[in-house]
Amino acid sequence: MSTVRARVWQFRLERNIQVVATVVGQGSLAVSLARLLHINAMACDIRKVLDYRTRQLEVRLLLSYLGAARSKALQLDHLAFAASSRHIRGFVSECSGLGVLTAAGEAIFAWKHGAHDLHNFDALPRQMLWQYDAKGVRPDLLFHLPTGPVAGEARGRYRRAKNILPKMPLSTQKDRLRELANWSAVHGDHSYFMSWLYIGPNGVAVDIFLPANPRWDTDLNTAAFEVDVEEQDDAQEWRFPLEEDLPTWQRQRQPPAPRRSMPDNPDVPFLRDTMPSVAPGPPLPLDMLEDAAQEQAAMVIDELFRSAPEAGPDAALAGIPVRGTWAPADQLGDARYEVLLGVLAAPAGTRVNVRERLARAEGLFDVCLDGRLLTVVRPVTARRPEWTQLERVVLAAR
């Protein structure tokens, strides 16, 4: 298990003209390398060709750039990153951001993989498409919680600055928060949050932004990071106008949007001033959405299972065959890690929680089992875990 430095912000609209964001927590956020790779392996569109080899290649490439220091802090091979092409840098930063967004969801909302559904907005089940606009601004992930869905936006950016966490808001952060707030308003004040990952020569860190809402009254001391607001040196509060003047070339291309009045309510995020008049589709019963989610997940995993290579006669968890092979993360030279992307023929029963899983693994490897997808990361200096050992770590009553 690795960690990244994290700040949690809550923001609100003040006097209907200015956004005020305040730090409500700071510390170390736990991020599983196996879980980070796992989320990106599942971020595939069932309308396109699915192939095990491409999933494996992508997790190998991502793991070649990322790793954990002796202090357990997540690290980027920034020299290789700086020398890489723009589209490779974008792949690494965005995939890292997606994994850290999931870790933030686990910490703040007590979202649990395996217990609560998770969807990528680019691959929603057909029945959910009525709920969300197919065009325009969209978040990245949809977390399904007992209290309702929460949309998550993941951004990852390279940052050269000595201070990995900025002291002032970036213009791109402000723009994206405005866009997400408008998206929320169009979809019936849909709950959302945003994580903004910074990676660079001085480490990996993340800012997490939550609209002010009673739903977020989380005791951050019980989350996956330590709260330490008083001792931080960074700005405690960010303030910026609801709207900023656009550059001349943008003013010429974009006609002025009609203004809409808003109540001066600190619990309502800044939004609606440029809302299109589009209403979301009729809500569907929860059981129908859950059935659709399970159907889509089964289609994805079936295709990955068919395209995965045989792993050997002993490759099984709880007697269930597993396909997939170990592969080194050696795209940038000698590998520090080896990764197994395994696909089970069927679900393998009850899984243990993350704390129990870490205790059972004893630091020898990092493993994630979600549905029928198994992801294992091990240092090349450690022995490959046996299938019976993996079974004891991830499954209950073993």
Residue pairs with C-beta under 8 A, 6 or more apart in sequence:
1 30
1 31
1 32
1 33
1 72
1 358
1 366
2 30
2 31
2 32
2 33
2 68
2 72
2 73
2 74
3 28
3 29
3 30
3 31
3 72
3 73
3 74
4 28
4 29
4 31
4 73
4 74
4 100
4 103
4 197
4 203
4 204
4 205
4 206
5 26
5 27
5 28
5 29
5 73
5 164
5 165
5 203
5 204
5 205
5 206
6 25
6 26
6 27
6 28
6 29
6 104
6 205
6 206
6 207
6 208
6 225
7 23
7 25
7 26
7 165
7 205
7 206
7 207
7 208
7 232
7 234
8 23
8 24
8 25
8 26
8 108
8 208
8 210
8 220
9 21
9 22
9 23
9 24
9 207
9 208
9 209
9 210
9 238
10 21
10 22
10 24
10 210
10 211
10 212
10 216
11 19
11 20
11 21
11 22
11 177
11 209
11 210
11 211
11 212
11 238
11 269
12 19
12 20
12 211
12 212
12 266
12 267
12 269
13 19
13 20
13 242
13 262
13 264
13 265
13 266
13 268
13 269
13 270
14 20
14 239
14 266
15 264
16 242
16 262
16 264
17 241
17 242
18 239
18 240
18 241
18 242
19 174
19 177
19 238
19 239
19 240
19 241
19 242
19 270
20 237
20 238
20 239
21 169
21 209
21 237
21 238
21 239
22 236
22 237
22 238
23 229
23 232
23 234
23 235
23 236
23 237
24 210
24 220
24 229
25 220
25 223
25 225
25 227
25 229
26 225
26 227
26 228
26 229
26 232
27 225
27 226
27 227
27 228
28 225
28 226
29 100
29 103
29 104
29 107
29 206
29 224
29 225
30 103
30 107
30 224
30 225
31 74
31 99
31 100
31 103
32 103
32 354
32 366
32 368
33 63
33 66
33 67
33 68
33 74
33 337
33 366
33 377
34 366
34 367
34 368
34 375
34 376
34 377
35 99
35 102
35 103
35 113
35 366
35 368
35 375
36 62
36 66
36 95
36 96
36 98
36 99
36 100
36 102
36 103
37 59
37 62
37 63
37 99
37 339
37 341
37 368
37 375
37 377
38 368
38 370
38 373
38 375
39 98
39 99
39 102
39 118
40 58
40 59
40 62
40 95
40 98
40 99
41 55
41 58
41 59
41 341
41 373
41 375
42 120
42 300
42 370
42 373
43 98
43 120
43 122
43 123
44 50
44 55
44 120
44 123
44 300
45 120
45 122
45 123
46 123
46 296
46 299
46 300
46 303
47 123
50 300
50 303
50 304
50 307
51 307
52 304
52 307
52 308
52 309
52 323
52 324
52 341
52 343
53 307
55 304
55 341
56 324
56 325
56 327
56 339
56 341
58 91
58 95
59 339
59 341
59 375
60 327
60 328
60 329
60 330
60 331
60 339
61 88
61 91
61 92
61 329
61 331
62 91
62 92
62 95
62 96
63 329
63 337
63 339
63 377
64 77
64 80
64 329
64 330
64 331
64 332
64 335
65 76
65 77
65 80
65 81
65 92
65 332
66 74
66 75
66 76
66 77
66 92
66 96
67 74
67 75
67 77
67 336
67 337
68 74
68 75
69 75
73 203
73 204
74 204
75 203
75 204
76 92
76 96
76 199
76 200
76 204
77 332
78 199
78 200
78 201
80 332
81 89
81 92
81 158
81 199
82 158
84 92
89 158
92 156
92 199
93 156
93 157
93 158
93 197
93 199
94 154
94 155
94 156
95 156
96 156
96 197
96 199
96 204
97 154
97 155
97 156
97 195
97 196
97 197
98 140
98 141
98 154
98 156
100 154
100 156
100 195
100 197
100 206
101 140
101 141
101 152
101 153
101 154
101 195
102 111
102 113
102 118
102 141
102 152
103 224
104 152
104 193
104 195
104 206
104 208
105 111
105 141
105 143
105 150
105 152
106 112
106 113
106 224
106 354
107 223
107 224
107 225
108 193
108 208
108 210
108 216
108 218
108 220
108 223
109 143
109 145
109 150
109 218
110 145
111 118
111 143
111 145
111 150
112 353
113 368
113 370
114 351
114 369
114 370
114 371
116 143
116 144
116 145
116 146
117 144
117 290
117 293
118 141
118 142
118 143
118 144
119 125
119 128
119 141
119 142
119 144
119 293
120 140
120 141
120 142
121 132
121 138
121 139
121 140
121 141
121 142
121 151
123 296
123 300
124 132
124 142
125 289
125 292
125 293
125 295
125 296
126 292
127 284
127 288
127 289
127 292
128 142
128 284
128 289
128 292
130 280
130 281
130 282
130 284
131 187
131 280
131 281
131 283
131 284
132 138
132 187
132 280
133 186
133 187
133 278
133 280
136 183
136 276
137 179
137 180
137 182
137 183
138 183
139 151
139 152
139 153
139 180
139 183
139 192
140 152
140 153
140 154
141 151
141 152
141 154
142 149
142 150
142 151
142 152
143 149
143 150
143 151
143 152
144 289
144 293
147 215
148 191
149 190
149 191
150 191
150 192
150 193
151 180
151 183
151 184
151 190
151 191
151 192
151 193
152 192
152 193
152 194
152 195
153 176
153 180
153 192
153 193
153 194
153 195
154 194
154 195
154 197
155 172
155 173
155 176
155 194
155 195
155 196
155 197
156 196
156 197
156 198
156 199
157 172
157 196
157 197
157 198
157 199
158 198
158 199
158 200
159 166
159 198
159 199
159 200
159 202
160 200
160 201
161 200
161 202
162 202
163 202
163 234
164 198
164 200
164 202
164 203
164 204
164 205
165 198
165 205
165 207
165 234
166 198
167 234
167 235
168 235
168 238
169 238
169 240
170 196
173 196
173 207
173 209
174 240
174 244
176 194
177 194
177 209
177 270
178 242
178 270
178 271
180 192
180 194
181 211
181 269
181 270
181 271
182 271
182 272
182 273
182 274
182 275
183 190
183 192
184 190
184 191
184 192
184 211
184 269
184 271
185 271
185 272
185 275
186 275
186 276
186 278
186 280
187 280
188 280
189 268
191 213
191 215
192 211
193 208
193 209
193 210
193 211
194 208
194 209
195 206
195 207
195 208
195 209
196 206
196 207
196 208
196 209
197 204
197 205
197 206
198 204
198 205
198 206
198 207
210 216
211 269
212 266
212 267
212 269
213 267
213 269
214 267
220 227
221 227
229 236
242 270
242 273
243 273
245 251
246 254
257 273
257 274
258 274
259 273
260 272
260 273
260 275
262 268
262 271
262 272
262 273
297 371
301 343
301 371
301 372
301 373
304 343
304 373
305 323
305 343
305 344
305 345
305 372
308 323
308 324
308 341
308 342
308 343
309 323
309 324
309 325
310 323
311 322
311 323
311 324
311 325
311 342
314 387
315 321
315 322
315 323
315 324
315 342
315 387
316 322
316 387
317 344
317 348
317 369
317 374
317 387
317 390
317 391
317 394
317 395
318 348
318 349
318 391
318 395
320 344
320 345
320 346
320 347
320 348
321 344
321 345
322 342
322 343
322 344
322 345
322 374
322 387
323 342
323 343
323 345
324 340
324 341
324 342
324 343
324 374
325 340
326 338
326 339
326 340
326 384
327 338
327 339
327 340
327 341
328 335
328 337
328 338
328 380
329 335
329 336
329 337
329 338
329 339
335 380
336 379
336 380
337 377
337 378
337 379
337 380
338 377
338 378
338 380
338 384
339 375
339 376
339 377
340 374
340 375
340 376
341 373
341 374
341 375
342 373
342 374
342 375
342 376
343 372
343 373
343 374
344 372
344 373
344 374
345 372
346 372
347 371
347 372
348 369
348 372
348 394
348 395
349 395
349 396
350 395
350 396
350 397
351 357
351 369
351 394
351 395
351 396
352 360
352 393
352 394
352 395
352 396
357 367
357 393
357 394
360 392
360 393
361 367
361 393
364 378
364 382
364 383
364 385
365 376
365 377
365 378
365 379
365 382
365 385
366 376
366 377
366 378
367 374
367 375
367 376
367 377
367 385
367 390
367 393
367 394
368 374
368 375
368 376
369 375
369 394
369 395
374 390
374 394
376 385
376 390
378 384
378 385
385 393
391 398
392 398
